[in-house]
Amino acid sequence: MLFVIKEVKGAIGGIMTKKDIFEVFFRRKPAMILVALRKSTRNRYGSILAKEVDCTYSHAVKILQEMERAKLVDFEKQGRIKVIKLTDNGNRVAEHIEKIRGFL
């Protein structure tokens, strides 16, 4: 089944943008953390990801802990720093998020 959304009225009477529609289906920060990890070729740390998706470090850590429990990311200790890497499943989820975002 395919749905095409041309125009959706927002709660305050305005028309929702593509970004607004995306955020109806996905929590923005977790989705963007996965996408940022997928696009990156460098090592990623919690503080860097927090800055990239515009959230606090503590919020990013909570999201990443949830993702670790869901087997979407792994933490790899390198000295005092934890490097964050996508699992194969996390990579697939991030890829699908990017595709869906492209449709909207």
SERO-4910 file (N, C-alpha, C, O; in steps of 0.05 Angstrom, whole numbers):
BEGIN
 pado doro    nc1    nc2    nc3   cac1   cac2   cac3    cc1    cc2    cc3    oc1    oc2    oc3
  Met    A     17    -23      0      0      0      0     18     25      0     37     26     16
  Leu    A     13     43    -17     29     67    -20     12     92    -14     -9     95    -25
  Phe    A     22    109      4      9    133     11     24    157      0     49    157      2
  Val    A     11    176    -12     24    200    -21     13    223     -5    -12    227     -4
  Ile    A     30    237      9     21    259     25     28    285     10     51    292      6
  Lys    A      7    299      2     11    324    -12     11    347      7     28    365      6
  Glu    A     -8    347     25    -11    370     43    -25    360     68    -46    348     67
  Val    A    -14    367     91    -26    358    116    -28    383    134     -9    398    137
  Lys    A    -52    387    144    -56    410    162    -44    404    189    -50    383    201
  Gly    A    -28    422    200    -17    419    227    -37    426    248    -59    435    243
  Ala    A    -29    421    273    -47    425    296    -55    454    299    -77    460    309
  Ile    A    -38    472    290    -45    501    292    -55    512    266    -56    537    262
  Gly    A    -63    495    248    -75    504    223    -56    509    200    -65    513    178
  Gly    A    -29    507    205    -11    511    183     -6    485    168    -15    464    177
  Ile    A      8    487    146     15    463    131     41    452    141     60    467    146
  Met    A     41    426    145     65    412    156     86    410    133     80    405    110
  Thr    A    111    414    141    133    411    122    141    382    121    132    366    136
  Lys    A    159    375    102    169    348    100    183    340    126    181    317    135
  Lys    A    198    359    137    212    354    162    192    348    185    196    329    200
  Asp    A    170    363    186    149    358    206    137    330    203    133    316    223
  Ile    A    132    322    178    120    296    173    140    274    182    131    254    194
  Phe    A    165    277    175    186    257    183    186    254    214    187    232    224
  Glu    A    184    276    228    185    275    257    159    263    269    159    256    293
  Val    A    138    262    254    113    248    263    119    218    266    110    206    285
  Phe    A    134    207    247    140    179    247    164    170    263    166    148    272
  Phe    A    184    188    266    209    182    279    216    203    299    211    227    295
  Arg    A    228    194    321    239    213    340    265    224    327    282    208    319
  Arg    A    266    249    323    287    262    307    316    255    317    332    246    301
  Lys    A    321    259    342    349    256    352    359    227    349    381    223    338
  Pro    A    344    207    358    354    179    353    358    172    324    378    160    317
  Ala    A    340    180    307    342    175    278    367    188    267    381    176    251
  Met    A    371    213    275    394    228    264    421    217    275    441    219    261
  Ile    A    421    207    299    445    195    310    453    170    293    476    167    286
  Leu    A    433    153    287    439    130    270    449    138    243    469    127    233
  Val    A    436    158    231    445    167    204    473    180    205    489    175    188
  Ala    A    478    195    226    505    207    229    526    186    232    548    188    220
  Leu    A    520    165    247    540    143    250    544    129    223    567    121    217
  Arg    A    523    126    208    525    112    182    542    128    162    557    117    147
  Lys    A    538    154    162    551    171    142    581    176    149    596    183    132
  Ser    A    588    171    174    615    177    183    636    156    175    630    132    174
  Thr    A    659    166    168    682    149    163    702    150    186    720    134    187
  Arg    A    697    170    204    715    173    226    704    160    251    681    152    252
  Asn    A    721    157    272    711    147    297    691    167    309    695    191    307
  Arg    A    670    157    322    650    174    334    649    170    364    651    148    374
  Tyr    A    647    192    378    644    192    407    618    205    414    606    220    398
  Gly    A    608    201    438    583    212    447    582    242    445    561    253    436
  Ser    A    603    255    453    603    285    452    601    296    424    588    316    419
  Ile    A    615    283    405    614    291    377    586    287    366    575    305    352
  Leu    A    574    264    371    547    259    361    527    278    373    509    288    358
  Ala    A    530    284    398    511    303    411    512    330    397    491    342    392
  Lys    A    536    340    390    538    365    376    526    364    348    513    382    339
  Glu    A    531    341    334    521    338    307    491    339    305    480    349    285
  Val    A    477    327    324    448    326    323    435    346    342    411    346    346
  Asp    A    452    364    353    442    386    369    426    377    394    403    385    397
  Cys    A    439    361    410    426    353    435    448    353    457    471    354    451
  Thr    A    439    351    482    459    350    503    473    323    504    464    303    493
  Tyr    A    497    323    516    513    299    518    497    278    533    497    254    525
  Ser    A    484    285    555    470    266    572    446    254    556    441    230    559
  His    A    433    270    540    411    259    523    422    240    502    410    219    498
  Ala    A    444    247    490    456    229    470    464    203    483    460    181    471
  Val    A    476    204    507    484    179    521    460    161    527    461    137    523
  Lys    A    438    173    535    413    157    541    403    144    515    396    120    516
  Ile    A    403    159    494    394    147    468    413    125    459    404    104    451
  Leu    A    439    129    462    459    109    454    457     84    471    461     62    462
  Gln    A    451     87    497    447     64    514    423     48    506    423     23    506
  Glu    A    401     61    498    378     47    488    385     32    462    376     10    458
  Met    A    400     45    445    408     33    420    426      9    424    425    -10    409
  Glu    A    443     10    445    460    -12    451    444    -36    460    449    -59    453
  Arg    A    424    -31    477    406    -52    486    390    -65    463    384    -88    463
  Ala    A    384    -48    443    370    -58    419    389    -70    398    380    -78    377
  Lys    A    415    -71    405    435    -83    387    438    -67    361    443    -78    340
  Leu    A    434    -40    363    438    -23    339    466    -11    339    477     -5    317
  Val    A    478     -8    363    506      3    364    522    -14    384    511    -28    401
  Asp    A    548    -13    381    567    -25    399    586     -3    409    592     16    394
  Phe    A    595     -6    433    615     12    444    641     -3    445    643    -26    455
  Glu    A    663     10    436    689     -2    436    707     16    452    711     40    445
  Lys    A    718      6    474    735     22    491    763     25    478    776      5    472
  Gln    A    772     50    475    799     56    465    812     75    485    809     99    483
  Gly    A    826     63    504    837     79    525    815     90    543    799     74    553
  Arg    A    814    116    546    793    128    562    768    134    546    748    143    558
  Ile    A    768    130    521    746    138    503    731    114    493    742     93    487
  Lys    A    704    117    492    687     96    481    680    105    452    667    125    448
  Val    A    688     89    433    681     94    405    655     80    399    651     57    408
  Ile    A    637     93    385    611     82    379    610     73    350    618     88    332
  Lys    A    602     48    346    600     37    319    573     25    315    561     13    333
  Leu    A    563     27    291    538     14    284    542    -16    281    562    -25    271
  Thr    A    523    -32    290    522    -60    284    511    -64    256    503    -44    244
  Asp    A    512    -88    246    501    -93    219    471    -85    219    462    -73    200
  Asn    A    457    -92    240    428    -86    242    424    -55    244    406    -44    231
  Gly    A    441    -42    259    440    -13    262    445      1    235    432     21    229
  Asn    A    463    -10    220    469      1    193    445     -2    175    438     16    160
  Arg    A    431    -25    176    408    -29    159    385    -10    167    372      1    150
  Val    A    381     -7    193    361     12    203    367     40    194    349     54    184
  Ala    A    392     49    197    400     76    188    396     80    158    387    101    149
  Glu    A    402     59    143    398     60    114    368     64    107    361     80     90
  His    A    351     50    120    322     52    115    312     80    124    294     91    111
  Ile    A    322     90    146    314    117    155    321    137    134    305    155    127
  Glu    A    345    135    123    353    154    101    335    152     77    327    172     65
  Lys    A    328    127     70    310    123     47    282    135     52    271    149     35
  Ile    A    272    130     76    245    141     83    246    171     83    228    184     73
  Arg    A    267    182     94    270    211     96    271    223     67    260    245     62
  Gly    A    283    208     49    284    217     21    257    217      7    252    233    -10
  Phe    A    240    199     15    213    198      4    196    221     14    178    231     -1
  Leu    A    201    230     38    184    252     49    194    278     40    183    299     47
***
